[in-house]
């Protein structure tokens, strides 16, 4: 019985890391799209109110799922490392579009697999 190698799944031949990078780039583009929507939300409220008050990532998290913010704090402090929570909570004070946009740009900029051009013999 053969052992599945790198990139093999359910008997498909190994293709390297190309498929995984495509998925990560797609997630990156999705994060960029969400960041642009949230930036548009902030710009719309800035236009209406005349004050720049961006939607913070922590407030968005609390609005979408109120109980999980406390669970995340307890889980990080108990199971990971207690001093890690304070710098972690500071990142939640950043605008939500920035929190999604930066990882989106990083993921979407992952290198593409080199493809050799096929040239047909004449």
PyMOL commands that place a pseudoatom at each C-alpha (Angstrom):
pseudoatom trace, name=CA, resn=UNK, resi=1, chain=A, elem=C, hetatm=0, pos=[0.000, 0.000, 0.000]
pseudoatom trace, name=CA, resn=UNK, resi=2, chain=A, elem=C, hetatm=0, pos=[1.473, 3.310, -1.058]
pseudoatom trace, name=CA, resn=UNK, resi=3, chain=A, elem=C, hetatm=0, pos=[1.752, 6.177, 1.354]
pseudoatom trace, name=CA, resn=UNK, resi=4, chain=A, elem=C, hetatm=0, pos=[0.283, 9.468, 0.149]
pseudoatom trace, name=CA, resn=UNK, resi=5, chain=A, elem=C, hetatm=0, pos=[3.053, 11.897, -0.645]
pseudoatom trace, name=CA, resn=UNK, resi=6, chain=A, elem=C, hetatm=0, pos=[3.185, 15.638, -0.619]
pseudoatom trace, name=CA, resn=UNK, resi=7, chain=A, elem=C, hetatm=0, pos=[0.131, 17.049, -2.391]
pseudoatom trace, name=CA, resn=UNK, resi=8, chain=A, elem=C, hetatm=0, pos=[-1.623, 13.715, -2.857]
pseudoatom trace, name=CA, resn=UNK, resi=9, chain=A, elem=C, hetatm=0, pos=[-5.193, 13.468, -1.722]
pseudoatom trace, name=CA, resn=UNK, resi=10, chain=A, elem=C, hetatm=0, pos=[-7.611, 10.633, -2.357]
pseudoatom trace, name=CA, resn=UNK, resi=11, chain=A, elem=C, hetatm=0, pos=[-5.418, 9.043, -4.955]
pseudoatom trace, name=CA, resn=UNK, resi=12, chain=A, elem=C, hetatm=0, pos=[-4.828, 12.175, -7.044]
pseudoatom trace, name=CA, resn=UNK, resi=13, chain=A, elem=C, hetatm=0, pos=[-1.270, 12.678, -8.281]
pseudoatom trace, name=CA, resn=UNK, resi=14, chain=A, elem=C, hetatm=0, pos=[0.969, 15.110, -6.440]
pseudoatom trace, name=CA, resn=UNK, resi=15, chain=A, elem=C, hetatm=0, pos=[0.969, 18.553, -8.006]
pseudoatom trace, name=CA, resn=UNK, resi=16, chain=A, elem=C, hetatm=0, pos=[3.237, 20.415, -5.628]
pseudoatom trace, name=CA, resn=UNK, resi=17, chain=A, elem=C, hetatm=0, pos=[2.033, 23.451, -3.773]
pseudoatom trace, name=CA, resn=UNK, resi=18, chain=A, elem=C, hetatm=0, pos=[0.344, 25.195, -6.701]
pseudoatom trace, name=CA, resn=UNK, resi=19, chain=A, elem=C, hetatm=0, pos=[-3.231, 24.340, -5.704]
pseudoatom trace, name=CA, resn=UNK, resi=20, chain=A, elem=C, hetatm=0, pos=[-2.681, 25.453, -2.099]
pseudoatom trace, name=CA, resn=UNK, resi=21, chain=A, elem=C, hetatm=0, pos=[-1.256, 28.775, -3.209]
pseudoatom trace, name=CA, resn=UNK, resi=22, chain=A, elem=C, hetatm=0, pos=[-4.244, 29.352, -5.469]
pseudoatom trace, name=CA, resn=UNK, resi=23, chain=A, elem=C, hetatm=0, pos=[-6.581, 28.841, -2.516]
pseudoatom trace, name=CA, resn=UNK, resi=24, chain=A, elem=C, hetatm=0, pos=[-4.537, 31.183, -0.312]
pseudoatom trace, name=CA, resn=UNK, resi=25, chain=A, elem=C, hetatm=0, pos=[-4.521, 33.837, -3.043]
pseudoatom trace, name=CA, resn=UNK, resi=26, chain=A, elem=C, hetatm=0, pos=[-8.301, 33.481, -3.399]
pseudoatom trace, name=CA, resn=UNK, resi=27, chain=A, elem=C, hetatm=0, pos=[-8.694, 33.979, 0.356]
pseudoatom trace, name=CA, resn=UNK, resi=28, chain=A, elem=C, hetatm=0, pos=[-6.434, 37.028, 0.048]
pseudoatom trace, name=CA, resn=UNK, resi=29, chain=A, elem=C, hetatm=0, pos=[-8.629, 38.528, -2.672]
pseudoatom trace, name=CA, resn=UNK, resi=30, chain=A, elem=C, hetatm=0, pos=[-11.725, 37.828, -0.558]
pseudoatom trace, name=CA, resn=UNK, resi=31, chain=A, elem=C, hetatm=0, pos=[-10.124, 39.645, 2.392]
pseudoatom trace, name=CA, resn=UNK, resi=32, chain=A, elem=C, hetatm=0, pos=[-9.269, 42.582, 0.126]
pseudoatom trace, name=CA, resn=UNK, resi=33, chain=A, elem=C, hetatm=0, pos=[-12.876, 42.706, -1.088]
pseudoatom trace, name=CA, resn=UNK, resi=34, chain=A, elem=C, hetatm=0, pos=[-14.186, 42.710, 2.484]
pseudoatom trace, name=CA, resn=UNK, resi=35, chain=A, elem=C, hetatm=0, pos=[-11.647, 45.394, 3.441]
pseudoatom trace, name=CA, resn=UNK, resi=36, chain=A, elem=C, hetatm=0, pos=[-12.804, 47.595, 0.564]
pseudoatom trace, name=CA, resn=UNK, resi=37, chain=A, elem=C, hetatm=0, pos=[-16.435, 47.148, 1.612]
pseudoatom trace, name=CA, resn=UNK, resi=38, chain=A, elem=C, hetatm=0, pos=[-15.584, 48.141, 5.181]
pseudoatom trace, name=CA, resn=UNK, resi=39, chain=A, elem=C, hetatm=0, pos=[-13.538, 51.103, 3.955]
pseudoatom trace, name=CA, resn=UNK, resi=40, chain=A, elem=C, hetatm=0, pos=[-16.517, 52.172, 1.849]
pseudoatom trace, name=CA, resn=UNK, resi=41, chain=A, elem=C, hetatm=0, pos=[-18.684, 51.903, 4.966]
pseudoatom trace, name=CA, resn=UNK, resi=42, chain=A, elem=C, hetatm=0, pos=[-16.290, 54.151, 6.893]
pseudoatom trace, name=CA, resn=UNK, resi=43, chain=A, elem=C, hetatm=0, pos=[-16.052, 56.665, 4.037]
pseudoatom trace, name=CA, resn=UNK, resi=44, chain=A, elem=C, hetatm=0, pos=[-19.846, 56.803, 3.724]
pseudoatom trace, name=CA, resn=UNK, resi=45, chain=A, elem=C, hetatm=0, pos=[-20.251, 57.576, 7.416]
pseudoatom trace, name=CA, resn=UNK, resi=46, chain=A, elem=C, hetatm=0, pos=[-17.443, 60.147, 7.179]
pseudoatom trace, name=CA, resn=UNK, resi=47, chain=A, elem=C, hetatm=0, pos=[-19.271, 61.846, 4.316]
pseudoatom trace, name=CA, resn=UNK, resi=48, chain=A, elem=C, hetatm=0, pos=[-22.576, 61.847, 6.215]
pseudoatom trace, name=CA, resn=UNK, resi=49, chain=A, elem=C, hetatm=0, pos=[-21.292, 62.868, 9.671]
pseudoatom trace, name=CA, resn=UNK, resi=50, chain=A, elem=C, hetatm=0, pos=[-18.253, 64.924, 8.760]
pseudoatom trace, name=CA, resn=UNK, resi=51, chain=A, elem=C, hetatm=0, pos=[-16.165, 63.020, 11.354]
pseudoatom trace, name=CA, resn=UNK, resi=52, chain=A, elem=C, hetatm=0, pos=[-13.725, 60.205, 10.693]
pseudoatom trace, name=CA, resn=UNK, resi=53, chain=A, elem=C, hetatm=0, pos=[-14.714, 57.415, 13.057]
pseudoatom trace, name=CA, resn=UNK, resi=54, chain=A, elem=C, hetatm=0, pos=[-13.626, 54.111, 11.520]
pseudoatom trace, name=CA, resn=UNK, resi=55, chain=A, elem=C, hetatm=0, pos=[-15.273, 50.864, 12.528]
pseudoatom trace, name=CA, resn=UNK, resi=56, chain=A, elem=C, hetatm=0, pos=[-12.749, 49.194, 14.805]
pseudoatom trace, name=CA, resn=UNK, resi=57, chain=A, elem=C, hetatm=0, pos=[-12.049, 45.496, 14.428]
pseudoatom trace, name=CA, resn=UNK, resi=58, chain=A, elem=C, hetatm=0, pos=[-12.877, 44.832, 18.084]
pseudoatom trace, name=CA, resn=UNK, resi=59, chain=A, elem=C, hetatm=0, pos=[-16.265, 46.543, 17.779]
pseudoatom trace, name=CA, resn=UNK, resi=60, chain=A, elem=C, hetatm=0, pos=[-17.033, 44.617, 14.594]
pseudoatom trace, name=CA, resn=UNK, resi=61, chain=A, elem=C, hetatm=0, pos=[-16.116, 41.373, 16.343]
pseudoatom trace, name=CA, resn=UNK, resi=62, chain=A, elem=C, hetatm=0, pos=[-18.263, 42.276, 19.346]
pseudoatom trace, name=CA, resn=UNK, resi=63, chain=A, elem=C, hetatm=0, pos=[-21.207, 43.191, 17.104]
pseudoatom trace, name=CA, resn=UNK, resi=64, chain=A, elem=C, hetatm=0, pos=[-20.988, 39.988, 15.051]
pseudoatom trace, name=CA, resn=UNK, resi=65, chain=A, elem=C, hetatm=0, pos=[-20.335, 37.535, 17.897]
pseudoatom trace, name=CA, resn=UNK, resi=66, chain=A, elem=C, hetatm=0, pos=[-20.416, 39.079, 21.387]
pseudoatom trace, name=CA, resn=UNK, resi=67, chain=A, elem=C, hetatm=0, pos=[-19.499, 35.983, 23.415]
pseudoatom trace, name=CA, resn=UNK, resi=68, chain=A, elem=C, hetatm=0, pos=[-16.473, 34.879, 21.447]
pseudoatom trace, name=CA, resn=UNK, resi=69, chain=A, elem=C, hetatm=0, pos=[-14.319, 37.908, 22.283]
pseudoatom trace, name=CA, resn=UNK, resi=70, chain=A, elem=C, hetatm=0, pos=[-14.298, 36.908, 25.946]
pseudoatom trace, name=CA, resn=UNK, resi=71, chain=A, elem=C, hetatm=0, pos=[-13.733, 33.281, 25.003]
pseudoatom trace, name=CA, resn=UNK, resi=72, chain=A, elem=C, hetatm=0, pos=[-10.762, 34.273, 22.869]
pseudoatom trace, name=CA, resn=UNK, resi=73, chain=A, elem=C, hetatm=0, pos=[-9.270, 36.229, 25.754]
pseudoatom trace, name=CA, resn=UNK, resi=74, chain=A, elem=C, hetatm=0, pos=[-9.732, 33.349, 28.179]
pseudoatom trace, name=CA, resn=UNK, resi=75, chain=A, elem=C, hetatm=0, pos=[-8.356, 30.826, 25.695]
pseudoatom trace, name=CA, resn=UNK, resi=76, chain=A, elem=C, hetatm=0, pos=[-5.276, 32.875, 24.865]
pseudoatom trace, name=CA, resn=UNK, resi=77, chain=A, elem=C, hetatm=0, pos=[-4.532, 33.707, 28.500]
pseudoatom trace, name=CA, resn=UNK, resi=78, chain=A, elem=C, hetatm=0, pos=[-5.005, 30.129, 29.736]
pseudoatom trace, name=CA, resn=UNK, resi=79, chain=A, elem=C, hetatm=0, pos=[-3.731, 27.980, 26.915]
pseudoatom trace, name=CA, resn=UNK, resi=80, chain=A, elem=C, hetatm=0, pos=[-1.267, 30.079, 24.924]
pseudoatom trace, name=CA, resn=UNK, resi=81, chain=A, elem=C, hetatm=0, pos=[0.499, 32.766, 26.936]
pseudoatom trace, name=CA, resn=UNK, resi=82, chain=A, elem=C, hetatm=0, pos=[-1.052, 35.323, 29.282]
pseudoatom trace, name=CA, resn=UNK, resi=83, chain=A, elem=C, hetatm=0, pos=[1.113, 38.347, 28.261]
pseudoatom trace, name=CA, resn=UNK, resi=84, chain=A, elem=C, hetatm=0, pos=[0.166, 37.758, 24.614]
pseudoatom trace, name=CA, resn=UNK, resi=85, chain=A, elem=C, hetatm=0, pos=[-3.370, 39.102, 25.111]
pseudoatom trace, name=CA, resn=UNK, resi=86, chain=A, elem=C, hetatm=0, pos=[-2.443, 42.773, 25.682]
pseudoatom trace, name=CA, resn=UNK, resi=87, chain=A, elem=C, hetatm=0, pos=[-0.563, 43.233, 22.376]
pseudoatom trace, name=CA, resn=UNK, resi=88, chain=A, elem=C, hetatm=0, pos=[-3.267, 41.143, 20.719]
pseudoatom trace, name=CA, resn=UNK, resi=89, chain=A, elem=C, hetatm=0, pos=[-6.030, 43.401, 21.962]
pseudoatom trace, name=CA, resn=UNK, resi=90, chain=A, elem=C, hetatm=0, pos=[-4.157, 46.441, 20.622]
pseudoatom trace, name=CA, resn=UNK, resi=91, chain=A, elem=C, hetatm=0, pos=[-4.510, 45.070, 17.108]
pseudoatom trace, name=CA, resn=UNK, resi=92, chain=A, elem=C, hetatm=0, pos=[-8.273, 44.978, 17.645]
pseudoatom trace, name=CA, resn=UNK, resi=93, chain=A, elem=C, hetatm=0, pos=[-8.156, 48.750, 18.099]
pseudoatom trace, name=CA, resn=UNK, resi=94, chain=A, elem=C, hetatm=0, pos=[-7.129, 49.151, 14.446]
pseudoatom trace, name=CA, resn=UNK, resi=95, chain=A, elem=C, hetatm=0, pos=[-9.731, 49.914, 11.783]
pseudoatom trace, name=CA, resn=UNK, resi=96, chain=A, elem=C, hetatm=0, pos=[-11.417, 46.759, 10.525]
pseudoatom trace, name=CA, resn=UNK, resi=97, chain=A, elem=C, hetatm=0, pos=[-10.570, 47.474, 6.887]
pseudoatom trace, name=CA, resn=UNK, resi=98, chain=A, elem=C, hetatm=0, pos=[-6.886, 47.619, 7.809]
pseudoatom trace, name=CA, resn=UNK, resi=99, chain=A, elem=C, hetatm=0, pos=[-7.082, 44.363, 9.787]
pseudoatom trace, name=CA, resn=UNK, resi=100, chain=A, elem=C, hetatm=0, pos=[-8.520, 42.571, 6.747]
pseudoatom trace, name=CA, resn=UNK, resi=101, chain=A, elem=C, hetatm=0, pos=[-6.656, 44.455, 4.029]
pseudoatom trace, name=CA, resn=UNK, resi=102, chain=A, elem=C, hetatm=0, pos=[-3.085, 43.839, 5.147]
pseudoatom trace, name=CA, resn=UNK, resi=103, chain=A, elem=C, hetatm=0, pos=[-3.379, 40.029, 5.367]
pseudoatom trace, name=CA, resn=UNK, resi=104, chain=A, elem=C, hetatm=0, pos=[-5.345, 40.120, 2.113]
pseudoatom trace, name=CA, resn=UNK, resi=105, chain=A, elem=C, hetatm=0, pos=[-2.554, 41.923, 0.283]
pseudoatom trace, name=CA, resn=UNK, resi=106, chain=A, elem=C, hetatm=0, pos=[0.060, 39.574, 1.737]
pseudoatom trace, name=CA, resn=UNK, resi=107, chain=A, elem=C, hetatm=0, pos=[-1.903, 36.458, 0.743]
pseudoatom trace, name=CA, resn=UNK, resi=108, chain=A, elem=C, hetatm=0, pos=[-2.780, 37.714, -2.709]
pseudoatom trace, name=CA, resn=UNK, resi=109, chain=A, elem=C, hetatm=0, pos=[0.872, 38.521, -3.411]
pseudoatom trace, name=CA, resn=UNK, resi=110, chain=A, elem=C, hetatm=0, pos=[2.058, 34.947, -2.880]
pseudoatom trace, name=CA, resn=UNK, resi=111, chain=A, elem=C, hetatm=0, pos=[4.284, 33.757, -5.697]
pseudoatom trace, name=CA, resn=UNK, resi=112, chain=A, elem=C, hetatm=0, pos=[2.722, 32.020, -8.636]
pseudoatom trace, name=CA, resn=UNK, resi=113, chain=A, elem=C, hetatm=0, pos=[3.932, 28.716, -9.929]
pseudoatom trace, name=CA, resn=UNK, resi=114, chain=A, elem=C, hetatm=0, pos=[6.177, 29.046, -12.950]
pseudoatom trace, name=CA, resn=UNK, resi=115, chain=A, elem=C, hetatm=0, pos=[4.517, 27.621, -15.991]
pseudoatom trace, name=CA, resn=UNK, resi=116, chain=A, elem=C, hetatm=0, pos=[6.563, 26.786, -18.972]
pseudoatom trace, name=CA, resn=UNK, resi=117, chain=A, elem=C, hetatm=0, pos=[4.996, 27.908, -22.205]
pseudoatom trace, name=CA, resn=UNK, resi=118, chain=A, elem=C, hetatm=0, pos=[4.157, 25.158, -24.573]
pseudoatom trace, name=CA, resn=UNK, resi=119, chain=A, elem=C, hetatm=0, pos=[5.297, 25.809, -28.050]
pseudoatom trace, name=CA, resn=UNK, resi=120, chain=A, elem=C, hetatm=0, pos=[3.940, 23.716, -30.763]
pseudoatom trace, name=CA, resn=UNK, resi=121, chain=A, elem=C, hetatm=0, pos=[6.443, 22.316, -33.190]
pseudoatom trace, name=CA, resn=UNK, resi=122, chain=A, elem=C, hetatm=0, pos=[5.886, 23.427, -36.737]
for i in range(1, 122): cmd.bond("trace and resi %d" % i, "trace and resi %d" % (i + 1))
show_as sticks, trace
zoom trace
